Amino acid sequence: MASVKKIKKARSKRFKRLFLLGSFSVIVIGLTTYTTLKYWMEIYSKYKENKQLSVELKKLKKKEAALKVDIGKMQDSDYIARYAREKYLYSKDGEFILSIK
């Protein structure tokens, strides 16, 4: 009978060890999975933000190019005079302005 008690005690210890090891493993796997998913979600949000900012950068570069062309045009005094006459309806002496819309 003493050997049956020793066997039961050994099984009990083995079961407790396996239970603790299993519980610890589940906790570690759970925390690892949570951390990994959290970082993947953060990476994905940064990826989407990067795409959006890339599109915005392209638009701003086009706008910058257009403004540089305008700066070049504004260096020409003939262009400025013509622009002022068209946009603000200025006229030269003896010139009549007809606005057609």
DSSP file (Angstrom, degrees, kcal/mol; ACC not computed):
  #  RESIDUE AA STRUCTURE BP1 BP2  ACC     N-H-->O    O-->H-N    N-H-->O    O-->H-N    TCO  KAPPA ALPHA  PHI   PSI    X-CA   Y-CA   Z-CA
    1    1 A M     >        0   0    0      0, 0.0     4,-2.0     0, 0.0     5,-0.2   0.000 360.0 360.0 360.0 -29.7    0.0    0.0    0.0
    2    2 A A  H  >  +     0   0    0      1,-0.2     4,-2.0     2,-0.2     5,-0.1   0.880 360.0  52.8 -64.6 -35.7    2.9    2.3    0.6
    3    3 A S  H  > S+     0   0    0      2,-0.2     4,-2.2     1,-0.2    -1,-0.2   0.841 106.0  53.4 -70.0 -31.8    3.9    1.9   -3.0
    4    4 A V  H  > S+     0   0    0      2,-0.2     4,-2.4     1,-0.2    -1,-0.2   0.894 109.4  48.9 -67.6 -39.5    0.4    2.9   -4.2
    5    5 A K  H  X S+     0   0    0     -4,-2.0     4,-2.6     2,-0.2    -2,-0.2   0.899 111.3  49.6 -65.5 -40.1    0.6    6.1   -2.1
    6    6 A K  H  X S+     0   0    0     -4,-2.0     4,-2.6     2,-0.2    -2,-0.2   0.902 111.5  48.9 -65.2 -40.2    4.0    6.8   -3.6
    7    7 A I  H  X S+     0   0    0     -4,-2.2     4,-2.5     2,-0.2    -2,-0.2   0.917 112.8  47.1 -65.0 -43.1    2.7    6.3   -7.1
    8    8 A K  H  X S+     0   0    0     -4,-2.4     4,-2.5     2,-0.2    -2,-0.2   0.894 113.2  49.3 -65.1 -39.6   -0.3    8.6   -6.4
    9    9 A K  H  X S+     0   0    0     -4,-2.6     4,-2.6     2,-0.2    -2,-0.2   0.906 111.4  48.9 -65.7 -41.2    1.9   11.2   -4.9
   10   10 A A  H  X S+     0   0    0     -4,-2.6     4,-2.5     2,-0.2    -2,-0.2   0.908 112.8  47.6 -64.7 -42.0    4.3   11.0   -7.9
   11   11 A R  H  X S+     0   0    0     -4,-2.5     4,-3.0     2,-0.2    -2,-0.2   0.903 111.3  51.5 -64.5 -40.4    1.3   11.3  -10.3
   12   12 A S  H  X S+     0   0    0     -4,-2.5     4,-2.5     2,-0.2    -2,-0.2   0.929 111.7  46.1 -63.1 -44.9    0.0   14.2   -8.3
   13   13 A K  H  X S+     0   0    0     -4,-2.6     4,-2.6     2,-0.2    -2,-0.2   0.914 113.8  49.0 -63.2 -42.4    3.4   16.0   -8.4
   14   14 A R  H  X S+     0   0    0     -4,-2.5     4,-2.8     2,-0.2     5,-0.2   0.912 111.5  49.4 -62.7 -43.5    3.7   15.3  -12.1
   15   15 A F  H  X S+     0   0    0     -4,-3.0     4,-2.6     2,-0.2    -2,-0.2   0.911 111.9  48.4 -62.7 -42.9    0.1   16.6  -12.8
   16   16 A K  H  X S+     0   0    0     -4,-2.5     4,-2.6     2,-0.2     5,-0.2   0.912 112.7  48.5 -63.9 -42.1    0.9   19.8  -10.8
   17   17 A R  H  X S+     0   0    0     -4,-2.6     4,-2.9     2,-0.2     5,-0.2   0.934 113.9  45.7 -63.2 -46.2    4.1   20.3  -12.7
   18   18 A L  H  X S+     0   0    0     -4,-2.8     4,-2.9     2,-0.2     5,-0.2   0.889 112.7  51.3 -63.7 -39.3    2.4   19.8  -16.0
   19   19 A F  H  X S+     0   0    0     -4,-2.6     4,-2.7    -5,-0.2    -2,-0.2   0.930 113.4  44.0 -64.3 -45.5   -0.4   22.0  -15.0
   20   20 A L  H  X S+     0   0    0     -4,-2.6     4,-2.8     2,-0.2    -2,-0.2   0.925 116.1  47.2 -65.7 -44.3    1.9   24.8  -13.9
   21   21 A L  H  X S+     0   0    0     -4,-2.9     4,-2.5    -5,-0.2    -2,-0.2   0.917 114.3  47.6 -63.2 -43.1    4.1   24.4  -17.0
   22   22 A G  H  X S+     0   0    0     -4,-2.9     4,-2.5    -5,-0.2    -2,-0.2   0.913 113.0  48.2 -63.4 -44.0    1.0   24.3  -19.3
   23   23 A S  H  X S+     0   0    0     -4,-2.7     4,-2.4    -5,-0.2    -2,-0.2   0.932 112.8  48.2 -62.9 -45.8   -0.5   27.4  -17.6
   24   24 A F  H  X S+     0   0    0     -4,-2.8     4,-2.5     1,-0.2    -2,-0.2   0.908 111.7  50.3 -61.2 -42.0    2.8   29.3  -17.9
   25   25 A S  H  X S+     0   0    0     -4,-2.5     4,-2.7     2,-0.2     5,-0.2   0.912 110.1  49.6 -62.9 -43.3    3.1   28.3  -21.6
   26   26 A V  H  X S+     0   0    0     -4,-2.5     4,-2.5     2,-0.2    -1,-0.2   0.902 111.9  48.8 -62.9 -41.4   -0.4   29.5  -22.3
   27   27 A I  H  X S+     0   0    0     -4,-2.4     4,-2.6     2,-0.2     5,-0.2   0.932 112.9  46.6 -65.2 -45.3    0.3   32.8  -20.6
   28   28 A V  H  X S+     0   0    0     -4,-2.5     4,-2.4     2,-0.2    -2,-0.2   0.922 114.1  47.6 -63.8 -44.2    3.5   33.3  -22.5
   29   29 A I  H  X S+     0   0    0     -4,-2.7     4,-2.6     2,-0.2    -1,-0.2   0.906 112.4  50.4 -63.4 -41.2    2.0   32.4  -25.8
   30   30 A G  H  X S+     0   0    0     -4,-2.5     4,-2.6    -5,-0.2    -2,-0.2   0.928 112.3  45.6 -62.9 -46.1   -1.0   34.7  -25.1
   31   31 A L  H  X S+     0   0    0     -4,-2.6     4,-2.5     2,-0.2     5,-0.2   0.897 113.4  50.0 -65.6 -39.1    1.2   37.7  -24.3
   32   32 A T  H  X S+     0   0    0     -4,-2.4     4,-2.6    -5,-0.2    -2,-0.2   0.924 112.1  47.5 -63.7 -44.3    3.4   37.0  -27.3
   33   33 A T  H  X S+     0   0    0     -4,-2.6     4,-2.7     2,-0.2     5,-0.2   0.921 112.4  49.6 -63.2 -44.5    0.4   36.9  -29.6
   34   34 A Y  H  X S+     0   0    0     -4,-2.6     4,-2.4     2,-0.2    -2,-0.2   0.933 113.0  46.4 -60.5 -47.1   -1.1   40.0  -28.1
   35   35 A T  H  X S+     0   0    0     -4,-2.5     4,-2.3     2,-0.2    -2,-0.2   0.915 112.8  49.8 -63.1 -43.6    2.1   42.0  -28.5
   36   36 A T  H  X S+     0   0    0     -4,-2.6     4,-2.4    -5,-0.2    -2,-0.2   0.931 112.4  46.7 -62.1 -46.2    2.7   40.7  -32.0
   37   37 A L  H  X S+     0   0    0     -4,-2.7     4,-2.4     1,-0.2    -1,-0.2   0.896 110.4  53.9 -63.2 -39.6   -0.9   41.7  -33.1
   38   38 A K  H  X S+     0   0    0     -4,-2.4     4,-1.9    -5,-0.2    -1,-0.2   0.931 111.6  44.2 -61.1 -45.6   -0.5   45.1  -31.4
   39   39 A Y  H  X S+     0   0    0     -4,-2.3     4,-2.7     2,-0.2    -1,-0.2   0.879 111.3  53.7 -68.8 -36.8    2.7   45.8  -33.4
   40   40 A W  H  X S+     0   0    0     -4,-2.4     4,-2.4     2,-0.2    -1,-0.2   0.903 109.1  49.2 -62.9 -39.9    1.2   44.5  -36.6
   41   41 A M  H  X S+     0   0    0     -4,-2.4     4,-2.3     2,-0.2    -1,-0.2   0.901 111.8  48.9 -65.9 -39.5   -1.8   46.8  -36.2
   42   42 A E  H  X S+     0   0    0     -4,-1.9     4,-2.1     2,-0.2    -2,-0.2   0.912 111.3  49.4 -65.5 -42.1    0.5   49.8  -35.5
   43   43 A I  H  X S+     0   0    0     -4,-2.7     4,-2.1     1,-0.2    -2,-0.2   0.907 110.9  50.5 -62.6 -41.8    2.7   48.9  -38.6
   44   44 A Y  H  X S+     0   0    0     -4,-2.4     4,-2.4     2,-0.2    -2,-0.2   0.905 109.5  49.9 -64.3 -41.8   -0.5   48.7  -40.7
   45   45 A S  H  X S+     0   0    0     -4,-2.3     4,-2.3     1,-0.2    -1,-0.2   0.890 111.2  49.3 -65.6 -37.0   -1.7   52.1  -39.6
   46   46 A K  H  X S+     0   0    0     -4,-2.1     4,-2.4     2,-0.2    -1,-0.2   0.870 109.2  53.5 -67.4 -35.8    1.7   53.6  -40.3
   47   47 A Y  H  X S+     0   0    0     -4,-2.1     4,-2.2     2,-0.2    -2,-0.2   0.930 110.5  46.0 -62.6 -46.2    1.6   52.0  -43.8
   48   48 A K  H  X S+     0   0    0     -4,-2.4     4,-2.3     1,-0.2    -2,-0.2   0.913 112.9  50.0 -64.0 -42.1   -1.8   53.5  -44.5
   49   49 A E  H  X S+     0   0    0     -4,-2.3     4,-2.6     1,-0.2    -1,-0.2   0.890 108.9  53.0 -63.1 -39.2   -0.6   56.9  -43.2
   50   50 A N  H  X S+     0   0    0     -4,-2.4     4,-2.1     2,-0.2    -1,-0.2   0.910 108.8  49.2 -62.4 -43.2    2.4   56.6  -45.4
   51   51 A K  H  X S+     0   0    0     -4,-2.2     4,-2.0     2,-0.2    -2,-0.2   0.931 112.5  48.0 -60.9 -45.5    0.3   56.0  -48.5
   52   52 A Q  H  X S+     0   0    0     -4,-2.3     4,-2.1     1,-0.2    -2,-0.2   0.913 112.8  47.5 -63.4 -43.2   -1.9   59.0  -47.7
   53   53 A L  H  X S+     0   0    0     -4,-2.6     4,-2.4     1,-0.2    -1,-0.2   0.823 108.0  56.4 -69.7 -29.8    1.1   61.3  -47.1
   54   54 A S  H  X S+     0   0    0     -4,-2.1     4,-2.1     2,-0.2    -1,-0.2   0.913 108.3  47.2 -65.3 -42.4    2.7   60.1  -50.4
   55   55 A V  H  X S+     0   0    0     -4,-2.0     4,-2.0     2,-0.2    -2,-0.2   0.923 112.9  48.9 -63.5 -44.1   -0.5   61.1  -52.3
   56   56 A E  H  X S+     0   0    0     -4,-2.1     4,-2.4     1,-0.2    -2,-0.2   0.890 109.0  53.6 -63.8 -38.8   -0.5   64.5  -50.5
   57   57 A L  H  X S+     0   0    0     -4,-2.4     4,-2.3     2,-0.2    -1,-0.2   0.903 106.9  51.5 -62.2 -42.1    3.2   64.9  -51.3
   58   58 A K  H  X S+     0   0    0     -4,-2.1     4,-2.0     2,-0.2    -1,-0.2   0.915 110.7  48.6 -61.3 -42.7    2.6   64.3  -55.0
   59   59 A K  H  X S+     0   0    0     -4,-2.0     4,-2.3     1,-0.2    -2,-0.2   0.920 112.1  48.6 -63.1 -43.1   -0.2   67.0  -55.0
   60   60 A L  H  X S+     0   0    0     -4,-2.4     4,-2.5     1,-0.2    -1,-0.2   0.857 109.0  52.9 -67.9 -33.8    2.0   69.5  -53.2
   61   61 A K  H  X S+     0   0    0     -4,-2.3     4,-2.3     2,-0.2    -1,-0.2   0.894 109.6  49.0 -67.4 -38.4    4.9   68.9  -55.6
   62   62 A K  H  X S+     0   0    0     -4,-2.0     4,-2.2     2,-0.2    -2,-0.2   0.918 112.5  48.2 -63.5 -42.6    2.6   69.6  -58.5
   63   63 A K  H  X S+     0   0    0     -4,-2.3     4,-2.4     1,-0.2    -2,-0.2   0.897 110.3  51.9 -65.0 -39.7    1.4   72.7  -56.8
   64   64 A E  H  X S+     0   0    0     -4,-2.5     4,-2.3     2,-0.2    -1,-0.2   0.911 108.7  50.6 -62.1 -42.6    5.0   73.8  -56.2
   65   65 A A  H  X S+     0   0    0     -4,-2.3     4,-1.9     1,-0.2    -2,-0.2   0.909 110.6  49.3 -62.3 -41.7    5.9   73.3  -59.8
   66   66 A A  H  X S+     0   0    0     -4,-2.2     4,-2.1     1,-0.2    -1,-0.2   0.900 111.0  49.7 -64.4 -40.0    2.9   75.4  -60.9
   67   67 A L  H  X S+     0   0    0     -4,-2.4     4,-2.4     2,-0.2    -1,-0.2   0.861 107.8  53.6 -68.1 -34.4    3.9   78.1  -58.4
   68   68 A K  H  X S+     0   0    0     -4,-2.3     4,-2.1     2,-0.2    -1,-0.2   0.886 108.1  50.5 -65.9 -37.5    7.5   78.1  -59.7
   69   69 A V  H  X S+     0   0    0     -4,-1.9     4,-2.2     2,-0.2    -2,-0.2   0.922 110.3  50.1 -64.2 -42.7    6.2   78.6  -63.2
   70   70 A D  H  X S+     0   0    0     -4,-2.1     4,-2.3     2,-0.2    -2,-0.2   0.888 107.9  53.2 -62.5 -39.0    4.1   81.5  -62.0
   71   71 A I  H  X S+     0   0    0     -4,-2.4     4,-0.6     1,-0.2    -1,-0.2   0.919 108.8  49.9 -61.6 -42.7    7.2   83.0  -60.3
   72   72 A G  H >< S+     0   0    0     -4,-2.1     3,-0.8     1,-0.2     4,-0.3   0.897 111.1  48.8 -61.8 -40.4    9.0   82.8  -63.6
   73   73 A K  H >< S+     0   0    0     -4,-2.2     3,-1.6     1,-0.2     7,-0.2   0.872 103.7  60.3 -67.2 -36.3    6.2   84.5  -65.4
   74   74 A M  H 3< S+     0   0    0     -4,-2.3    -1,-0.2     1,-0.3    -2,-0.2   0.609  92.4  67.6 -70.8 -10.0    6.0   87.3  -62.8
   75   75 A Q  T << S+     0   0    0     -3,-0.8     2,-0.6    -4,-0.6    -1,-0.3   0.685  85.1  83.3 -78.3 -18.2    9.6   88.2  -63.6
   76   76 A D    <>  -     0   0    0     -3,-1.6     4,-1.8    -4,-0.3     5,-0.1  -0.777  67.4-157.7 -90.9 119.9    8.4   89.4  -67.0
   77   77 A S  H  > S+     0   0    0     -2,-0.6     4,-2.2     1,-0.2     5,-0.2   0.839  92.0  56.2 -68.3 -32.9    7.0   93.0  -66.9
   78   78 A D  H  > S+     0   0    0      1,-0.2     4,-2.4     2,-0.2    -1,-0.2   0.899 107.6  49.2 -64.8 -39.3    5.0   92.5  -70.1
   79   79 A Y  H  > S+     0   0    0     -6,-0.2     4,-2.9     2,-0.2    -2,-0.2   0.909 109.5  51.5 -65.4 -41.4    3.2   89.5  -68.6
   80   80 A I  H  X S+     0   0    0     -4,-1.8     4,-2.5    -7,-0.2    -2,-0.2   0.914 110.9  48.2 -63.0 -42.4    2.5   91.4  -65.4
   81   81 A A  H  X S+     0   0    0     -4,-2.2     4,-2.1     2,-0.2    -1,-0.2   0.934 114.1  45.6 -63.6 -46.1    0.9   94.3  -67.4
   82   82 A R  H  X S+     0   0    0     -4,-2.4     4,-2.3     1,-0.2     5,-0.2   0.908 112.9  51.3 -64.2 -41.0   -1.2   91.9  -69.5
   83   83 A Y  H  X S+     0   0    0     -4,-2.9     4,-3.2     1,-0.2     5,-0.4   0.915 109.8  49.2 -61.8 -44.4   -2.2   90.0  -66.3
   84   84 A A  H  X S+     0   0    0     -4,-2.5     4,-1.8     1,-0.2     6,-1.1   0.894 111.2  50.0 -63.8 -39.6   -3.3   93.2  -64.5
   85   85 A R  H  X S+     0   0    0     -4,-2.1     4,-0.6     4,-0.2    -1,-0.2   0.911 118.3  38.7 -65.3 -40.6   -5.3   94.3  -67.5
   86   86 A E  H  < S+     0   0    0     -4,-2.3    -2,-0.2    -5,-0.2    -3,-0.2   0.926 124.4  35.9 -76.0 -45.2   -7.1   90.9  -67.8
   87   87 A K  H  < S+     0   0    0     -4,-3.2    -3,-0.2    -5,-0.2    -2,-0.2   0.922 131.5  25.7 -78.3 -44.7   -7.6   90.1  -64.2
   88   88 A Y  H  < S-     0   0    0     -4,-1.8    -1,-0.2    -5,-0.4    -3,-0.2   0.294 102.2-118.4-108.0   8.3   -8.3   93.6  -62.7
   89   89 A L     <  +     0   0    0     -4,-0.6    -4,-0.2     1,-0.2     2,-0.2   0.835  53.8 161.8  59.0  38.1   -9.6   95.3  -65.8
   90   90 A Y        -     0   0    0     -6,-1.1     2,-0.3    -9,-0.1    -1,-0.2  -0.555  19.1-160.4 -80.2 153.4   -6.9   97.9  -66.0
   91   91 A S        -     0   0    0     -2,-0.2     2,-0.1     6,-0.1     3,-0.1  -0.938  16.5-119.0-135.7 158.9   -6.5   99.7  -69.3
   92   92 A K    >   -     0   0    0     -2,-0.3     3,-1.8     1,-0.1     2,-0.2  -0.398  58.0 -70.6 -82.5 169.6   -4.0  101.7  -71.2
   93   93 A D  T 3  S+     0   0    0      1,-0.3    -1,-0.1    -2,-0.1     3,-0.1  -0.454 123.4  12.0 -63.8 130.5   -4.7  105.3  -72.2
   94   94 A G  T 3  S+     0   0    0      1,-0.3     2,-0.4    -2,-0.2    -1,-0.3   0.572  99.6 125.3  80.3  10.3   -7.3  105.3  -75.0
   95   95 A E    <   -     0   0    0     -3,-1.8     2,-0.4     2,-0.0    -1,-0.3  -0.853  48.9-148.6-106.2 136.9   -8.2  101.6  -74.5
   96   96 A F        -     0   0    0     -2,-0.4     2,-0.5    -3,-0.1    -4,-0.1  -0.838   8.4-142.8-104.9 142.4  -11.7  100.4  -73.9
   97   97 A I        -     0   0    0     -2,-0.4     2,-0.5    -8,-0.1    -6,-0.1  -0.906  14.6-174.7-108.5 125.3  -12.5   97.3  -71.7
   98   98 A L        -     0   0    0     -2,-0.5     2,-0.7     2,-0.0    -9,-0.0  -0.977  11.6-155.2-116.4 118.8  -15.3   95.0  -72.7
   99   99 A S        -     0   0    0     -2,-0.5     2,-0.5   -10,-0.0    -2,-0.0  -0.847  11.5-173.8 -98.2 117.3  -15.9   92.2  -70.2
  100  100 A I              0   0    0     -2,-0.7    -2,-0.0     1,-0.1     0, 0.0  -0.946 360.0 360.0-113.8 123.3  -17.6   89.2  -71.7
  101  101 A K              0   0    0     -2,-0.5    -1,-0.1     0, 0.0    -2,-0.0   0.379 360.0 360.0-123.8 360.0  -18.7   86.4  -69.4
